[in-house]
Amino acid sequence: MDITKLADQIRAGDRRALARGITLVESGRDDHRAQAAELLQALSATGRQALRIGLSGTPGVGKSTFIESFGMMLTERGLKVAVLAVDPSSARTGGSILGDKTRMPRLARAPLAYIRPSPSQTHLGGIARRSREAVALCEAAGFDVVLIETVGVGQSETVVAEISDLFLLLLAPAGGDELQGVKRGIMEMADMILVNKADGDLKATATRTCADYAGALRLLRKRPQDPEGFPKAMMVSALAEEGLEKAWEEMSALADWRRAEGHHDRARAAQARYWFAEEVRQALLAELERGAAKAQMERLAGKVASGALTPSLAAAQMLESLHKR
């Protein structure tokens, strides 16, 4: 693969080249990883930045419907929108349905939109391991907004905050009381809480839920990256397309304030450090699946299974053998 040519095509906004590039960075083959690193280095010089918006929420809350309505609103304003949707992978077969595009038929046909579903594989935290690199490719391709839709696994789904500028949490009406809102984890990572499905018979319930979470957010410790009034809770209806423009205005205001105050650049730098450390951790774990280390792991695992060694002692022996290598 000609990496220089591929990089030029991605910079020019070629969608097929972008798709090939994302496939390349998602590959686990050693030769592909080397090519992916070369591609990302070549594209880093573009200096293009999109507004990265992470979106989380429990399954069934309406993430795909919200993204389609929200994305259509943005494209109608002339903005180029990329959607990276992470689909859960089977713990038994490793397969994924990757059917998010079928839930967004209007956005999938929009000329200014691009949708790419990816399998989560074995990565925890709601996103795929290479989501960060896919976001970088979309930025280099000239997209203005990149929406990262997570798997939707619950309160521990916070890794998406490490690749986004804004982190939105979508909730359903009657999704919890004020106590639920002050729980740590995903709640304290959110920049905005959007109570979806605020229409029809559910509107009154959505109003109560929004008030509960607005009260809960006031109890959380104030973060330095937030202006007055943030994080905040709002009501939206993706189906009726209500509240979306107001939500976008609030997102834009928050992003502009963070850029002006220097929080944006500091956050991007901190995220780069996080992913550097994560790459080192993953590479070290991969070493345990190779050669002598793998054989030693299997030998010690057999002793643990038979009861000859405790897991703690076996782990200590494994680490000692790695230090001697």
Residue pairs with C-beta under 8 A, 6 or more apart in sequence:
1 24
1 35
3 35
3 38
3 39
3 42
4 42
6 17
6 20
6 21
6 24
6 39
7 39
7 42
7 43
7 140
9 16
9 17
10 17
10 18
10 21
10 39
10 43
10 137
10 140
10 141
11 43
11 46
11 140
11 141
11 142
13 141
13 142
14 141
15 114
15 141
18 114
18 137
18 138
18 141
19 116
21 39
21 137
22 116
22 118
22 134
22 137
24 32
24 35
24 36
24 39
25 36
25 39
25 40
25 130
25 133
25 134
25 137
26 118
26 128
26 130
26 134
27 33
27 36
36 133
39 137
40 133
40 136
40 137
43 136
43 137
43 140
44 136
46 139
46 140
48 139
48 140
48 142
49 139
50 82
50 135
50 138
50 139
50 143
50 144
50 145
50 146
51 144
51 145
51 146
51 165
51 166
51 251
51 255
52 135
52 146
52 148
52 163
52 164
52 165
52 166
53 145
53 146
53 147
53 148
53 164
53 165
53 166
53 167
53 168
53 251
54 148
54 150
54 160
54 161
54 163
54 164
54 166
54 167
54 168
55 63
55 66
55 67
55 147
55 148
55 149
55 150
55 160
55 168
55 170
56 63
56 126
56 150
56 152
56 157
56 160
56 167
56 168
56 169
56 170
56 186
56 190
57 63
57 150
57 152
57 169
57 170
57 171
57 172
57 196
58 152
58 154
58 171
58 172
58 175
59 152
60 172
61 152
61 170
61 171
61 172
61 175
61 196
61 197
62 170
62 172
62 196
62 197
62 238
62 239
63 149
63 152
63 170
64 85
64 100
64 103
64 104
64 149
65 103
65 196
65 238
65 239
66 170
66 194
66 196
66 236
66 238
67 83
67 85
67 104
67 107
67 147
67 149
68 103
68 104
68 105
68 106
68 107
68 238
69 238
69 239
69 241
69 244
70 147
70 238
70 244
70 247
70 248
71 81
71 83
71 104
71 107
71 110
71 113
71 147
72 106
72 107
72 110
72 113
73 241
73 244
73 245
73 248
74 81
74 144
74 145
74 248
75 81
75 107
75 110
75 111
75 112
75 113
78 112
79 112
79 144
79 145
80 112
80 113
80 114
80 142
80 143
80 144
80 145
81 107
81 110
81 112
81 113
81 114
81 143
81 144
81 145
81 146
81 147
82 113
82 114
82 115
82 116
82 138
82 141
82 143
82 145
82 146
82 147
83 100
83 104
83 107
83 113
83 114
83 115
83 116
83 146
83 147
83 149
84 116
84 118
84 131
84 134
84 135
84 138
84 146
84 147
84 148
84 149
85 100
85 101
85 115
85 116
85 117
85 118
85 149
86 117
86 118
86 119
86 120
86 126
86 127
86 128
86 131
86 148
86 149
86 150
86 151
87 96
87 97
87 98
87 99
87 100
87 117
87 118
87 119
87 120
87 151
88 96
88 120
88 151
88 153
89 95
89 96
89 119
89 120
89 121
89 122
90 96
94 119
94 121
95 119
96 117
96 119
96 120
98 117
98 118
98 119
99 117
100 115
100 117
100 149
101 108
101 115
101 117
104 115
107 113
107 115
108 115
114 138
114 141
114 143
116 134
118 128
118 130
118 131
118 134
119 128
120 126
120 127
120 128
120 151
121 128
121 129
123 129
124 156
124 159
125 156
125 157
125 158
125 159
125 160
126 150
126 151
126 152
126 153
126 157
126 158
126 159
126 160
127 148
127 150
127 151
127 159
127 160
127 163
128 134
129 282
131 148
131 160
131 163
132 162
132 163
132 271
132 275
135 146
135 148
135 163
138 146
139 146
148 160
148 163
148 164
150 157
150 160
151 157
154 186
155 183
155 185
155 186
155 187
156 185
156 186
157 186
158 185
158 186
158 189
160 167
161 167
161 189
162 271
162 274
162 275
163 271
163 275
165 255
165 258
165 264
165 267
165 268
166 191
166 192
166 251
166 254
166 255
167 189
167 190
167 191
167 192
168 190
168 191
168 192
168 193
168 194
168 251
169 186
169 187
169 190
169 192
169 193
169 194
170 194
170 196
171 193
171 194
171 195
171 196
171 209
171 213
172 195
172 196
172 197
172 209
173 195
173 197
173 198
173 202
173 205
173 206
173 208
173 209
174 205
174 208
174 209
175 195
175 209
176 209
176 212
176 213
177 212
178 212
178 213
178 215
178 216
179 216
180 216
181 187
181 212
181 213
181 215
181 216
181 217
182 216
182 219
182 220
187 193
187 216
187 220
188 220
188 221
190 231
191 226
191 230
191 231
191 254
192 230
192 231
192 232
192 233
192 234
192 247
192 250
192 251
192 254
193 210
193 213
193 217
193 231
193 232
193 233
193 234
194 233
194 234
194 235
194 236
194 243
194 247
195 206
195 209
195 210
195 213
195 233
195 234
195 235
195 236
196 206
196 236
196 237
196 238
197 206
197 237
197 238
197 239
198 206
198 207
198 210
198 235
198 236
198 237
198 242
198 243
199 237
199 239
199 240
199 242
203 235
206 235
207 235
210 233
210 234
210 235
211 233
213 233
214 232
214 233
217 231
217 232
217 233
220 231
224 263
225 258
225 263
225 267
226 254
227 254
227 257
230 254
232 250
234 243
234 246
234 247
234 250
235 243
236 242
236 243
236 244
236 247
237 243
238 244
255 264
257 263
258 264
258 267
259 265
287 293
288 294
288 297
292 325
293 321
293 322
293 325
296 318
296 321
297 318
300 309
300 314
300 317
300 318
301 314
303 309
303 314
304 310
304 311
304 314
309 317
